[in-house]
């Protein structure tokens, strides 16, 4: 090795060490933030939803979920974090009666595949409902 290359190697090692230290701190802060919230659930965050995953979502039934066409109204469910879902495996008329009747907890299987008749709905996905429980508040 040449004598002049030693400071260059030291500088490169310092840069790599600095990047590693910053990355470790960011990772630690992220893990700590997630573990501090007792109510954290991956199922409550839309980008964590996995097709076929059983999820439990709290929120309210709505007469009309947002749609891409103004003349279409599709009943659905609005979660406490503002995500909209189309609900399947349940009588739609029964669900319409629950709109604006308080807060509920829905449990079922999540799917990103929206059936053809609901394609105009601007929703996070579909929940194939297993149970509906009335709750006091979200």
MARBA-3410 file (N, C-alpha, C, O; in Angstrom, 1 decimal):
138
0.8,-1.2,0.0,0.0,0.0,0.0,0.9,1.2,0.0,2.0,1.3,0.6 ~ 0.4,2.2,-0.7,1.1,3.5,-0.7,0.8,4.3,0.6,-0.3,4.1,1.2 ~ 1.7,5.1,0.9,1.5,5.9,2.2,0.4,6.9,2.0,-0.4,7.1,3.0 ~ 0.1,7.5,0.8,-0.9,8.5,0.6,-2.3,7.9,0.7,-3.3,8.7,0.8 ~ -2.5,6.6,0.6,-3.8,6.0,0.5,-4.5,5.8,1.9,-5.7,5.7,2.0
-3.7,5.9,2.9,-4.2,5.7,4.3,-5.2,6.7,4.7,-6.2,6.3,5.3 ~ -5.0,8.0,4.5,-6.1,8.9,4.9,-7.4,8.7,4.1,-8.5,8.9,4.6 ~ -7.3,8.3,2.8,-8.4,8.1,2.0,-9.2,6.9,2.6,-10.5,6.9,2.7 ~ -8.5,5.8,2.9,-9.2,4.7,3.5,-9.9,5.0,4.9,-11.0,4.6,5.1 ~ -9.2,5.8,5.7,-9.7,6.2,7.0,-11.0,7.0,6.7,-12.0,6.8,7.5
-11.0,7.9,5.8,-12.2,8.8,5.5,-13.3,7.9,5.0,-14.5,8.1,5.4 ~ -13.0,6.9,4.1,-14.1,6.0,3.6,-14.7,5.2,4.8,-15.9,5.0,4.8 ~ -13.8,4.7,5.7,-14.3,3.9,6.8,-15.2,4.8,7.7,-16.2,4.3,8.3 ~ -14.8,6.1,7.9,-15.6,7.0,8.8,-16.9,7.2,8.1,-17.9,7.3,8.9 ~ -17.0,7.4,6.8,-18.3,7.6,6.1,-19.2,6.3,6.3,-20.4,6.5,6.6
-18.6,5.2,6.0,-19.4,3.9,6.1,-19.8,3.7,7.6,-21.0,3.4,7.8 ~ -19.0,4.0,8.6,-19.3,3.9,10.0,-20.4,4.8,10.4,-21.4,4.5,11.1 ~ -20.4,6.1,9.8,-21.4,7.1,10.1,-22.8,6.7,9.5,-23.8,6.8,10.2 ~ -22.8,6.1,8.3,-24.0,5.7,7.7,-24.6,4.5,8.5,-25.8,4.5,8.7 ~ -23.8,3.6,8.9,-24.2,2.5,9.7,-24.8,2.9,11.0,-25.8,2.4,11.5
-24.2,3.9,11.7,-24.7,4.4,13.0,-26.0,5.1,12.8,-26.9,4.9,13.6 ~ -26.1,5.9,11.8,-27.4,6.6,11.6,-28.5,5.6,11.2,-29.6,5.7,11.7 ~ -28.2,4.6,10.4,-29.2,3.5,10.1,-29.6,2.8,11.4,-30.8,2.5,11.5 ~ -28.7,2.5,12.2,-29.1,1.7,13.5,-30.0,2.6,14.4,-30.9,2.1,14.9 ~ -29.7,3.9,14.5,-30.5,4.8,15.3,-31.9,4.9,14.7,-32.9,4.8,15.4
-32.1,5.0,13.4,-33.4,5.1,12.7,-34.1,3.8,13.0,-35.3,3.8,13.3 ~ -33.5,2.7,12.8,-34.2,1.4,13.0,-34.6,1.2,14.5,-35.8,0.8,14.7 ~ -33.8,1.6,15.4,-34.1,1.5,16.8,-35.4,2.4,17.1,-36.3,2.0,17.8 ~ -35.3,3.7,16.6,-36.5,4.6,16.8,-37.8,4.1,16.2,-38.8,4.2,16.8 ~ -37.7,3.4,15.1,-38.9,2.9,14.4,-39.4,1.7,15.2,-40.6,1.7,15.5
-38.6,0.8,15.7,-39.0,-0.3,16.5,-39.6,0.2,17.8,-40.6,-0.4,18.2 ~ -39.0,1.1,18.4,-39.4,1.6,19.7,-40.8,2.3,19.6,-41.7,2.1,20.4 ~ -41.0,3.1,18.5,-42.3,3.8,18.3,-43.4,2.8,18.1,-44.5,2.9,18.7 ~ -43.1,1.7,17.3,-44.2,0.7,17.1,-44.5,-0.1,18.4,-45.7,-0.3,18.6 ~ -43.5,-0.4,19.2,-43.7,-1.2,20.4,-44.4,-0.4,21.5,-45.0,-1.0,22.4
-44.3,1.0,21.4,-44.9,1.8,22.5,-46.4,1.8,22.4,-47.1,1.9,23.4 ~ -47.0,1.7,21.2,-48.5,1.7,21.1,-49.1,0.4,21.3,-48.9,-0.6,20.6 ~ -49.8,0.3,22.4,-50.4,-1.0,22.8,-51.4,-1.5,21.8,-51.7,-2.7,21.6 ~ -52.1,-0.5,21.1,-53.2,-0.9,20.2,-52.7,-1.1,18.8,-53.6,-1.2,17.9 ~ -51.4,-1.1,18.5,-51.0,-1.2,17.2,-51.3,-2.6,16.6,-51.1,-3.6,17.3
-51.9,-2.6,15.5,-52.3,-3.8,14.8,-52.0,-3.6,13.3,-52.6,-2.7,12.7 ~ -51.2,-4.5,12.7,-51.0,-4.4,11.3,-52.3,-4.4,10.4,-52.3,-3.8,9.4 ~ -53.3,-5.0,10.9,-54.6,-5.1,10.2,-55.3,-3.8,10.1,-56.2,-3.6,9.3 ~ -54.9,-2.8,11.0,-55.5,-1.5,11.0,-54.9,-0.5,10.0,-55.4,0.6,9.8 ~ -53.9,-0.9,9.3,-53.2,-0.1,8.4,-53.3,-0.7,7.0,-52.8,-1.8,6.8
-54.0,0.0,6.1,-54.3,-0.6,4.8,-53.1,-1.2,4.1,-53.3,-2.2,3.4 ~ -51.9,-0.6,4.1,-50.8,-1.1,3.3,-50.3,-2.4,3.9,-49.4,-3.0,3.3 ~ -50.7,-2.8,5.1,-50.3,-4.0,5.7,-51.3,-5.2,5.4,-50.9,-6.3,5.6 ~ -52.4,-4.8,4.8,-53.4,-5.9,4.5,-52.8,-6.9,3.5,-52.2,-6.5,2.5 ~ -53.1,-8.1,3.8,-52.6,-9.2,2.9,-53.8,-10.0,2.5,-54.7,-10.3,3.3
-53.9,-10.3,1.2,-55.1,-11.0,0.6,-55.3,-12.3,1.4,-54.3,-13.1,1.5 ~ -56.5,-12.6,1.9,-56.8,-13.8,2.6,-56.6,-13.7,4.1,-56.9,-14.6,4.8 ~ -56.0,-12.6,4.5,-55.7,-12.4,6.0,-57.0,-12.1,6.7,-57.9,-11.4,6.2 ~ -57.2,-12.8,7.9,-58.3,-12.4,8.7,-58.0,-11.1,9.4,-57.0,-11.0,10.1 ~ -59.0,-10.2,9.3,-58.8,-8.9,9.9,-60.0,-8.5,10.8,-61.1,-9.1,10.6
-59.8,-7.6,11.7,-60.8,-7.1,12.5,-60.7,-5.6,12.4,-59.7,-5.0,12.7 ~ -61.8,-4.9,12.0,-61.9,-3.5,11.7,-63.0,-2.9,12.5,-64.1,-3.4,12.5 ~ -62.8,-1.7,13.1,-63.8,-1.0,13.8,-64.2,0.2,13.0,-63.4,0.8,12.4 ~ -65.5,0.5,13.1,-66.0,1.7,12.3,-67.5,1.7,12.2,-68.2,1.3,13.1 ~ -68.0,2.3,11.1,-69.4,2.5,10.9,-69.8,2.0,9.5,-69.0,2.1,8.5
-71.0,1.6,9.4,-71.6,1.3,8.1,-72.0,2.6,7.4,-72.4,3.5,8.1 ~ -71.8,2.6,6.1,-72.2,3.8,5.4,-73.2,3.5,4.2,-73.1,2.4,3.7 ~ -74.1,4.4,3.9,-75.0,4.2,2.8,-74.2,4.1,1.5,-74.6,3.2,0.7 ~ -73.3,4.9,1.3,-72.5,5.0,0.0,-71.0,5.2,0.3,-70.6,6.1,0.9 ~ -70.2,4.2,-0.2,-68.8,4.4,-0.2,-68.4,5.3,-1.3,-69.2,5.4,-2.3
-67.2,6.0,-1.3,-66.8,6.8,-2.4,-66.7,6.0,-3.7,-66.2,4.8,-3.6 ~ -67.2,6.5,-4.8,-67.1,5.8,-6.1,-66.5,6.7,-7.1,-66.4,7.9,-7.0 ~ -66.1,6.1,-8.2,-65.5,6.8,-9.3,-66.6,7.4,-10.2,-66.3,8.1,-11.1 ~ -67.8,7.0,-10.0,-68.9,7.5,-10.8,-70.0,8.1,-9.9,-70.3,7.5,-8.9 ~ -70.4,9.3,-10.2,-71.3,10.0,-9.3,-72.7,9.4,-9.2,-73.4,9.5,-8.1
-73.2,8.7,-10.2,-74.5,8.1,-10.1,-74.6,6.7,-9.5,-75.6,6.0,-9.6 ~ -73.5,6.3,-8.9,-73.4,4.9,-8.3,-73.4,5.1,-6.7,-72.6,5.9,-6.2 ~ -74.2,4.2,-6.0,-74.1,4.2,-4.6,-74.0,2.8,-4.1,-74.9,1.9,-4.4 ~ -72.9,2.5,-3.4,-72.7,1.1,-3.0,-72.5,1.2,-1.4,-71.7,1.9,-0.9 ~ -73.3,0.4,-0.7,-73.2,0.4,0.7,-71.9,-0.3,1.1,-71.4,-1.1,0.4
-71.4,0.2,2.2,-70.1,-0.4,2.7,-69.8,-0.1,4.1,-70.7,0.2,4.9 ~ -68.5,-0.1,4.5,-68.0,0.1,5.8,-66.9,1.1,5.8,-66.0,1.0,5.0 ~ -66.9,2.1,6.7,-65.8,3.0,6.9,-65.1,2.8,8.2,-65.8,2.9,9.3 ~ -63.8,2.4,8.2,-63.1,2.1,9.4,-62.8,3.4,10.1,-62.9,4.5,9.6 ~ -62.4,3.2,11.4,-62.1,4.4,12.2,-60.9,5.2,11.7,-60.8,6.4,12.0
-60.1,4.6,10.8,-59.0,5.4,10.3,-59.3,5.9,8.9,-58.4,6.5,8.2 ~ -60.6,5.8,8.5,-61.0,6.4,7.2,-61.0,5.5,6.0,-61.3,6.0,4.9 ~ -60.6,4.3,6.1,-60.5,3.4,5.0,-61.9,2.8,4.7,-62.7,2.6,5.6 ~ -62.3,2.7,3.4,-63.6,2.2,3.0,-63.4,0.7,2.5,-62.5,0.4,1.9 ~ -64.5,-0.1,2.9,-64.5,-1.5,2.4,-65.8,-1.8,1.9,-66.9,-1.3,2.3
-65.9,-2.8,0.9,-67.1,-3.4,0.5,-67.2,-4.7,1.3,-66.2,-5.4,1.5 ~ -68.4,-5.0,1.8,-68.6,-6.2,2.6,-69.3,-7.3,1.8,-70.3,-7.0,1.1 ~ -68.8,-8.5,1.9,-69.4,-9.6,1.2,-69.9,-10.7,2.2,-69.6,-10.6,3.4 ~ -70.6,-11.7,1.7,-71.1,-12.8,2.5,-72.1,-12.3,3.6,-72.2,-12.9,4.7 ~ -72.8,-11.3,3.3,-73.8,-10.8,4.2,-75.0,-10.2,3.3,-74.7,-9.7,2.2
-76.2,-10.2,3.8,-77.3,-9.6,3.1,-77.1,-8.1,3.1,-77.1,-7.4,4.1 ~ -77.0,-7.5,1.9,-76.8,-6.1,1.7,-77.9,-5.2,2.3,-77.6,-4.2,2.9 ~ -79.1,-5.7,2.2,-80.3,-4.9,2.8,-80.1,-4.8,4.3,-80.4,-3.8,4.9 ~ -79.7,-5.9,5.0,-79.4,-5.9,6.4,-78.3,-4.9,6.8,-78.4,-4.2,7.8 ~ -77.3,-4.8,5.9,-76.2,-3.9,6.2,-76.6,-2.4,6.0,-76.2,-1.6,6.8
-77.5,-2.2,5.0,-78.0,-0.8,4.8,-78.8,-0.3,6.0,-78.7,0.9,6.3 ~ -79.5,-1.2,6.7,-80.2,-0.8,7.9,-79.3,-0.4,9.0,-79.7,0.3,9.9 ~ -78.1,-0.9,9.0,-77.1,-0.6,10.1,-76.4,0.8,9.8,-75.7,1.2,10.7 ~ -76.6,1.4,8.7,-75.9,2.6,8.4,-76.3,3.7,9.4,-77.5,3.8,9.6 ~ -75.4,4.4,9.9,-75.7,5.5,10.9,-76.3,5.0,12.1,-77.0,5.8,12.8
-76.1,3.7,12.5,-76.7,3.2,13.7,-75.6,3.0,14.8,-75.9,2.2,15.7 ~ -74.5,3.6,14.7,-73.5,3.4,15.7,-72.2,2.8,15.2,-72.0,2.6,14.0 ~ -71.4,2.4,16.1,-70.1,1.8,15.7,-70.2,0.3,15.8,-70.8,-0.3,16.7 ~ -69.4,-0.4,14.9,-69.4,-1.8,14.9,-68.0,-2.3,14.7,-67.1,-1.6,14.3 ~ -67.8,-3.6,15.0,-66.5,-4.3,14.8,-66.8,-5.4,13.8,-67.6,-6.3,14.0
-66.1,-5.4,12.7,-66.2,-6.4,11.6,-65.0,-7.3,11.7,-63.9,-6.9,11.7 ~ -65.3,-8.6,11.6,-64.2,-9.6,11.5,-64.4,-10.4,10.2,-65.6,-10.8,10.0 ~ -63.4,-10.6,9.4,-63.5,-11.4,8.2,-62.2,-11.5,7.5,-61.2,-11.1,7.9 ~ -62.3,-12.1,6.3,-61.1,-12.3,5.4,-61.0,-11.1,4.5,-62.0,-10.7,3.8 ~ -59.8,-10.5,4.4,-59.6,-9.4,3.5,-59.2,-9.8,2.1,-58.5,-10.8,1.9
-59.6,-9.1,1.1,-59.2,-9.4,-0.3,-59.1,-8.0,-1.0,-59.9,-7.1,-0.8 ~ -58.0,-8.0,-1.9,-57.9,-6.8,-2.7,-58.6,-6.9,-4.0,-58.8,-6.0,-4.8 ~ -59.1,-8.1,-4.3,-59.9,-8.4,-5.5,-61.4,-7.9,-5.3,-62.1,-8.6,-4.5 ~ -61.7,-6.8,-6.0,-63.1,-6.3,-5.8,-64.0,-6.9,-6.9,-63.6,-6.8,-8.1 ~ -65.1,-7.5,-6.6,-66.0,-8.1,-7.6,-66.4,-7.1,-8.6,-66.5,-5.9,-8.3
-66.7,-7.6,-9.8,-67.1,-6.7,-10.9,-68.2,-5.7,-10.6,-68.1,-4.5,-11.0 ~ -69.2,-6.1,-9.9,-70.3,-5.2,-9.6,-69.9,-4.0,-8.7,-70.7,-3.1,-8.6 ~ -68.8,-4.1,-8.0,-68.3,-3.1,-7.1,-67.1,-2.3,-7.6,-66.4,-1.6,-6.9 ~ -66.7,-2.6,-8.9,-65.4,-2.0,-9.4,-65.4,-0.5,-9.4,-64.3,0.1,-9.4 ~ -66.6,0.2,-9.4,-66.6,1.7,-9.4,-66.3,2.2,-8.0,-66.1,3.4,-7.8
-66.4,1.3,-7.0,-66.1,1.8,-5.6,-64.7,2.1,-5.4,-63.8,1.4,-5.8 ~ -64.4,3.2,-4.7,-63.0,3.6,-4.4,-62.7,3.1,-3.0,-62.8,3.9,-2.0 ~ -62.4,1.8,-2.9,-62.2,1.2,-1.6,-60.9,0.6,-1.4,-60.2,0.3,-2.4 ~ -60.5,0.3,-0.1,-59.3,-0.4,0.2,-59.3,-1.8,-0.3,-58.3,-2.4,-0.7 ~ -60.5,-2.4,-0.2,-60.7,-3.8,-0.5,-62.0,-4.4,-0.1,-62.9,-3.6,0.2
-62.1,-5.7,-0.1,-63.3,-6.4,0.3,-63.1,-7.2,1.6,-62.0,-7.8,1.7 ~ -64.1,-7.1,2.4,-64.0,-8.0,3.6,-65.2,-9.0,3.5,-66.3,-8.7,3.4 ~ -64.8,-10.3,3.5,-65.8,-11.4,3.5,-66.1,-11.6,5.0,-65.3,-12.3,5.7 ~ -67.3,-11.1,5.4,-67.6,-11.0,6.8,-67.9,-12.3,7.5,-68.6,-13.2,7.0 ~ -67.2,-12.5,8.6,-67.5,-13.7,9.5,-68.4,-13.3,10.7,-69.3,-14.0,11.1
-68.1,-12.0,11.2,-69.0,-11.6,12.3,-69.1,-10.1,12.4,-68.2,-9.4,11.9 ~ -70.2,-9.6,12.9,-70.4,-8.2,13.1,-70.8,-8.0,14.6,-71.8,-8.6,15.0 ~ -70.1,-7.1,15.3,-70.5,-6.9,16.7,-70.7,-5.4,16.9,-69.9,-4.6,16.5 ~ -71.8,-5.1,17.5,-72.1,-3.7,17.9,-71.2,-3.3,19.1,-71.1,-4.0,20.1 ~ -70.5,-2.1,18.9,-69.7,-1.6,20.0,-70.1,-0.2,20.3,-70.7,0.5,19.5
-69.8,0.3,21.5,-70.2,1.7,21.9,-69.5,2.8,21.1,-70.2,3.6,20.6 ~ -68.2,2.7,21.0,-67.5,3.7,20.2,-66.2,3.2,19.7,-65.7,2.1,20.1 ~ -65.6,3.9,18.7,-64.4,3.4,18.1,-63.2,3.9,18.9,-62.0,3.6,18.5
END
